Every structure is written in structure tokens, then in C-alpha cells.
Amino acid sequence: MDIAIYNFDIYQGNDDVYILKIEEIKENDVSSNFNLTNYQFVLTIKDNAISDPISTLSTDNGNIKLGVFDDNNVFTESDNTPYLIKIYFPHLLTEKLYAPKYKYDLFGFKPDGSREVFLRGDINVTRSILYGKSSLRHY
């Protein structure tokens, strides 16, 4: 799997939620849902590409969940062939993000312990008068 580049836009002090659909490209440029069964995920947030992480979101701490869309196109947690990653940036984290930009990596860990980078990019932080709101985005 190639490493995708994606930038998150976060509002300082908000609870921000992103739902990302993971697909793989097969022959003839046909895409299909990527099966995330038994994966664990960790998203590390850093000041820059070579610094130590300042925060970590993961499936272990409940800030990353795996699932599918139900019949009403609503995210539903599922261990049965999940293809969506729901990432929750809690306000307790976002209120401490003072710089306008951070770097992140999203790692997937397979059951055999091997690690794969799924996404990387920037986290753009907007200081906001909407402090304390929440937002949900599907990508």
C-alpha cells in the first residue's frame, strides 16, 4: 500500500472527528474497500517530522475506531470487515495545540506485529471563537 498524504484541519478547543474510507486500487484502476480486520492504529502528532510525538491517538485509547457505514450512511463500529477509520481529536488535545501546523503519521499494526504507515501529513490548527463545538467530516 502506498502512503497517502492527507491534511487535517482542526479548530482549537473543539472536538473534531474525521471518518476516512480506506480503499485499495486493484487492476484496471478499480478500487475496493481495504479490509482493516485485526488492525490496530496509532496516530502520532509531532511539532515537526523529526521530533518526538507530543500526543498520540490510538485504537487502544479509544480515539481511533474501525467500522463500516450502515444502511443510513452512518459510521458503525464493526469488527466484521471494517474499512472506515474514525479519528477523534478531543478538545482536551486540541485546546493545547497552539502552533498553526503540526505533522502526523497514522500507523497500522497487523496482528503479526508488523507496522505500516497508512497516512501522513499536516494538522492545520485554526484558533477559533467556536471554542467548545464539535465537527464531523467524512473523507
LONUDREN-661143 format. One record per residue (C-alpha): residue number from 1; residue in three letters; chain; y negated, x, z negated. Coordinates in nm, 2 decimals. Last residue first. Layout:
REM LONUDREN-661143
 pos code unit      Y      X      Z
 NUM  ala    A      Y      X      Z
...
***
This chain:
REM LONUDREN-661143
 pos code unit      Y      X      Z
 139  tyr    A  -1.17  -1.35  -0.36
 138  his    A  -1.23  -1.63  -0.61
 137  arg    A  -1.52  -1.62  -0.85
 136  leu    A  -1.57  -1.77  -1.19
 135  ser    A  -1.89  -1.75  -1.39
 134  ser    A  -1.97  -1.78  -1.76
 133  lys    A  -2.30  -1.81  -1.95
 132  gly    A  -2.40  -1.62  -2.26
 131  tyr    A  -2.70  -1.44  -2.12
 130  leu    A  -2.85  -1.62  -1.82
 129  ile    A  -3.17  -1.42  -1.85
 128  ser    A  -2.97  -1.15  -1.68
 127  arg    A  -2.94  -0.78  -1.65
 126  thr    A  -2.73  -0.73  -1.34
 125  val    A  -2.44  -0.49  -1.36
 124  asn    A  -2.27  -0.36  -1.04
 123  ile    A  -1.91  -0.26  -1.11
 122  asp    A  -1.82  -0.01  -0.84
 121  gly    A  -1.49   0.06  -0.65
 120  arg    A  -1.12   0.09  -0.69
 119  leu    A  -0.83  -0.13  -0.62
 118  phe    A  -0.45  -0.13  -0.62
 117  val    A  -0.38   0.22  -0.75
 116  glu    A   0.00   0.26  -0.80
 115  arg    A   0.18   0.38  -1.11
 114  ser    A   0.55   0.44  -1.15
 113  gly    A   0.70   0.33  -1.48
 112  asp    A   1.03   0.19  -1.34
 111  pro    A   0.90  -0.17  -1.41
 110  lys    A   0.60  -0.10  -1.18
 109  phe    A   0.26  -0.02  -1.31
 108  gly    A  -0.04  -0.15  -1.12
 107  phe    A  -0.37   0.04  -1.16
 106  leu    A  -0.72  -0.10  -1.11
 105  asp    A  -0.98   0.17  -1.09
 104  tyr    A  -1.34   0.14  -1.19
 103  lys    A  -1.69   0.29  -1.15
 102  tyr    A  -2.01   0.19  -1.32
 101  lys    A  -2.35   0.07  -1.20
 100  pro    A  -2.68  -0.07  -1.33
  99  ala    A  -2.63   0.11  -1.67
  98  tyr    A  -2.65  -0.11  -1.98
  97  leu    A  -2.29  -0.24  -2.00
  96  lys    A  -2.26  -0.33  -2.37
  95  glu    A  -2.32  -0.71  -2.32
  94  thr    A  -2.05  -0.70  -2.05
  93  leu    A  -1.78  -0.60  -2.30
  92  leu    A  -1.82  -0.86  -2.57
  91  his    A  -1.91  -1.10  -2.29
  90  pro    A  -1.56  -1.08  -2.17
  89  phe    A  -1.47  -0.94  -1.82
  88  tyr    A  -1.16  -1.15  -1.73
  87  ile    A  -0.96  -1.04  -1.43
  86  lys    A  -0.72  -1.29  -1.27
  85  ile    A  -0.47  -1.12  -1.03
  84  leu    A  -0.30  -1.35  -0.78
  83  tyr    A   0.03  -1.30  -0.60
  82  pro    A   0.27  -1.41  -0.87
  81  thr    A   0.64  -1.45  -0.76
  80  asn    A   0.75  -1.66  -1.06
  79  asp    A   0.59  -1.50  -1.36
  78  ser    A   0.31  -1.76  -1.35
  77  glu    A  -0.03  -1.82  -1.48
  76  thr    A  -0.20  -2.10  -1.29
  75  phe    A  -0.52  -2.05  -1.08
  74  val    A  -0.64  -2.38  -0.94
  73  asn    A  -0.60  -2.46  -0.57
  72  asn    A  -0.52  -2.82  -0.65
  71  asp    A  -0.15  -2.77  -0.56
  70  asp    A  -0.13  -2.47  -0.79
  69  phe    A  -0.27  -2.13  -0.70
  68  val    A  -0.05  -1.84  -0.83
  67  gly    A  -0.04  -1.61  -1.13
  66  leu    A  -0.10  -1.28  -1.30
  65  lys    A  -0.33  -1.23  -1.59
  64  ile    A  -0.57  -0.95  -1.68
  63  asn    A  -0.79  -0.96  -1.99
  62  gly    A  -0.48  -1.04  -2.21
  61  asn    A  -0.47  -0.71  -2.40
  60  asp    A  -0.14  -0.61  -2.24
  59  thr    A  -0.23  -0.74  -1.90
  58  ser    A  -0.51  -0.49  -1.91
  57  leu    A  -0.89  -0.43  -1.94
  56  thr    A  -1.00  -0.09  -2.05
  55  ser    A  -1.34   0.04  -2.16
  54  ile    A  -1.54   0.36  -2.16
  53  pro    A  -1.28   0.54  -1.95
  52  asp    A  -1.31   0.92  -1.93
  51  ser    A  -1.55   1.06  -1.67
  50  ile    A  -1.45   1.18  -1.32
  49  ala    A  -1.55   0.88  -1.10
  48  asn    A  -1.86   0.79  -1.30
  47  asp    A  -1.95   0.59  -1.61
  46  lys    A  -1.60   0.46  -1.63
  45  ile    A  -1.42   0.13  -1.64
  44  thr    A  -1.04   0.13  -1.64
  43  leu    A  -0.84  -0.17  -1.51
  42  val    A  -0.48  -0.18  -1.63
  41  phe    A  -0.21  -0.39  -1.47
  40  gln    A   0.16  -0.46  -1.55
  39  tyr    A   0.39  -0.55  -1.26
  38  asn    A   0.71  -0.74  -1.32
  37  thr    A   0.66  -0.98  -1.02
  36  leu    A   0.34  -0.89  -0.82
  35  asn    A   0.48  -1.01  -0.49
  34  phe    A   0.22  -0.94  -0.22
  33  asn    A   0.13  -1.26  -0.04
  32  ser    A   0.17  -1.23   0.34
  31  ser    A  -0.05  -1.09   0.62
  30  val    A   0.04  -1.08   0.99
  29  asp    A  -0.12  -0.78   1.16
  28  asn    A   0.16  -0.76   1.42
  27  glu    A   0.40  -0.62   1.16
  26  lys    A   0.31  -0.66   0.79
  25  ile    A  -0.02  -0.66   0.61
  24  glu    A   0.00  -0.70   0.24
  23  glu    A  -0.19  -0.96   0.03
  22  ile    A  -0.33  -0.97  -0.32
  21  lys    A  -0.55  -1.27  -0.40
  20  leu    A  -0.82  -1.18  -0.65
  19  ile    A  -0.94  -1.42  -0.92
  18  tyr    A  -1.26  -1.28  -1.09
  17  val    A  -1.39  -1.40  -1.42
  16  asp    A  -1.72  -1.31  -1.58
  15  asp    A  -1.80  -1.39  -1.95
  14  asn    A  -2.17  -1.31  -1.95
  13  gly    A  -2.38  -1.06  -2.16
  12  gln    A  -2.48  -0.85  -1.86
  11  tyr    A  -2.40  -1.03  -1.53
  10  ile    A  -2.12  -0.86  -1.34
   9  asp    A  -2.09  -0.80  -0.96
   8  phe    A  -1.76  -0.64  -0.88
   7  asn    A  -1.72  -0.40  -0.59
   6  tyr    A  -1.39  -0.38  -0.39
   5  ile    A  -1.23  -0.08  -0.21
   4  ala    A  -0.86  -0.12  -0.13
   3  ile    A  -0.60   0.15  -0.18
   2  asp    A  -0.34   0.13   0.09
   1  met    A   0.00   0.00   0.00
***
